[in-house]
Amino acid sequence: MPYSMAPKSILIEHVYSFGLYEIRRLLEAAGSSLQVMQLPAPQHDFIETLANETNSIIRDKLLHNVEDLQELVNRDFPLANAD
């Protein structure tokens, strides 16, 4: 069902869950967690949801290994404007 046709309560649940998902990411980056802050876990796994989307461009970008990409940049950047 497209989001525009979804009941309002489902949309609110997804927004709330996505907010918790983003807060969890920020807390984990800072060395904390939702549990420490006594917050509930998100009800949806947005990375898995986005990775399973039919849009192959988005799926491919989400699945990139950041370390591998950084290695490619470090290797190829000096060659970008070589004369």
N, C-alpha and C positions, 0 to 999 in steps of 0.2 A: 504494500500500500504506500503510495507516495506520501511524503510528510504533509503536503498541503491538504490531504484527505484524512489524515490521522486525527483521532480524537485529541482534544486539547490536553487531556490528562496524560496521554502518552508523550506528547511533545514536551510537557513540563518535566516528566520523569526523565526523558533523555537529556534535557538541558541540565537538570540537577545532577544527573549521573556524569555528564561530561565535565561539569564544574569540579566534581570530586576527583575525576580522573586527572584533570589538570593540576589540582591542588596536590594530589599524590605525587605527580611527576616533580613538582617544585620542592615538596618536602623531601623526597628521596634524593634529589640533587643537593639538598642542604644537609643530608645525613639524618633525616628524621622520617617519620611515617604518619599515616592517618591514625594508626592505633595509638601512637604517643599523644597525638592531639585529640584523641577520643572522638574521631570522626568515622562515619560508616564507610565501607568500601563502595566504589561505584558499582552499579548494577550491570554495566555493560563493559566489555573489553573493546575499546574503540580502535586500538591498533589492529586487532584481529578483524574487526568489522571493516575497517578501511582497507586492510590488506586483501580482503575477499571481494571487494568491490569489482565490478566489471570493467572499470576504467583502468586499463593496463598501465597507463602512464603513471597514475597515482600509485598503483600497487607496486610498480617497479621502483619508484622513488622511495617509498616507505621501506622497502626491503634492502636498500643499499647498505653496505657495510661502511661506516664512516671512516674507519681506519684504512681500509683499502682505497677509498676515494682520496684521503689525505696523502697517501703514498703516491698515487698517480699524479696529484697536483704537485707534490714536491719534486717528482721526477721530471714532469713535463713543463712546468712553469718556466724554467730557465730557457727552454727551447722555443717558447711562444713567439718571441720577437727577434729571434736570432737572424742576423743578416748573412 
